[in-house]
Amino acid sequence: MQIKDLKKNDIILSKQLGTPIRGRLLESPIQGKGIKKVILIYAYGEEVGMFNEHGSIPITDIVAVYREKGWININREVI
């Protein structure tokens, strides 16, 4: 799966805190004809002993997305 296939409210794994944690996309990564470099998410920091909060992360920190069949890795070759 590629970054352009992500949608608002998708559950993702991101590595911005060092260890992968779950988060929910608060916006779509598509912007006009291109892809945003930074995206707004709600991070579930409680998984590693921190606070849950929203913030911006680089799209290169997104590791996987959860769909019906489970976690799907993100292909970052076309960024």
C-alpha positions as CSV (number, residue, x, y, z in Angstrom):
1,M,0.0,0.0,0.0
2,Q,1.2,3.5,-0.7
3,I,0.7,6.8,1.2
4,K,-1.7,8.0,-1.4
5,D,-4.1,5.2,-0.5
6,L,-4.5,6.3,3.1
7,K,-7.8,8.0,4.1
8,K,-8.9,10.2,6.9
9,N,-9.7,8.2,10.1
10,D,-7.5,5.3,9.1
11,I,-5.7,3.6,12.0
12,I,-1.9,3.7,11.5
13,L,1.3,2.6,13.1
14,S,3.8,5.4,13.4
15,K,7.4,5.6,14.7
16,Q,7.7,9.3,15.7
17,L,8.2,8.3,19.4
18,G,10.9,5.7,18.6
19,T,8.8,2.7,19.2
20,P,5.8,2.1,16.9
21,I,2.5,3.3,18.3
22,R,-1.1,3.4,17.0
23,G,-2.6,6.6,15.8
24,R,-5.6,7.8,13.8
25,L,-5.3,10.1,10.8
26,L,-7.1,13.4,11.3
27,E,-6.7,14.5,7.7
28,S,-6.1,12.9,4.3
29,P,-2.6,12.9,2.9
30,I,-3.8,13.9,-0.5
31,Q,-3.5,17.7,-1.2
32,G,-4.6,18.8,-4.7
33,K,-2.5,16.8,-7.1
34,G,0.3,15.9,-4.7
35,I,0.9,14.3,-1.3
36,K,1.5,16.3,1.9
37,K,4.9,16.0,3.6
38,V,3.5,16.4,7.1
39,I,0.2,15.0,8.3
40,L,-2.0,15.5,11.4
41,I,-2.7,12.5,13.6
42,Y,-4.1,11.6,17.0
43,A,-1.4,9.5,18.6
44,Y,-2.2,6.9,21.3
45,G,0.8,7.6,23.5
46,E,-0.7,5.6,26.4
47,E,0.7,2.5,24.7
48,V,4.2,3.6,25.8
49,G,3.4,5.4,29.0
50,M,2.8,8.9,27.6
51,F,-0.3,11.0,26.9
52,N,-2.7,10.6,24.0
53,E,-2.6,13.8,21.9
54,H,-2.8,15.1,18.4
55,G,0.1,16.5,16.4
56,S,1.8,16.6,13.1
57,I,4.3,14.0,11.9
58,P,6.2,13.5,8.7
59,I,4.6,10.9,6.4
60,T,7.9,9.0,6.4
61,D,7.1,8.0,10.0
62,I,4.0,6.1,9.0
63,V,4.9,2.3,9.1
64,A,1.6,0.5,8.5
65,V,-2.1,0.9,8.2
66,Y,-4.9,-1.3,9.7
67,R,-7.5,-2.6,7.3
68,E,-10.1,-5.4,7.5
69,K,-7.5,-8.2,7.1
70,G,-4.9,-6.7,9.5
71,W,-1.8,-4.5,9.3
72,I,-0.5,-3.6,5.9
73,N,3.0,-2.2,5.4
74,I,3.4,1.2,3.7
75,N,5.5,1.2,0.5
76,R,7.5,4.5,0.6
77,E,9.3,4.2,-2.8
78,V,7.1,6.7,-4.6
79,I,7.2,9.6,-2.0
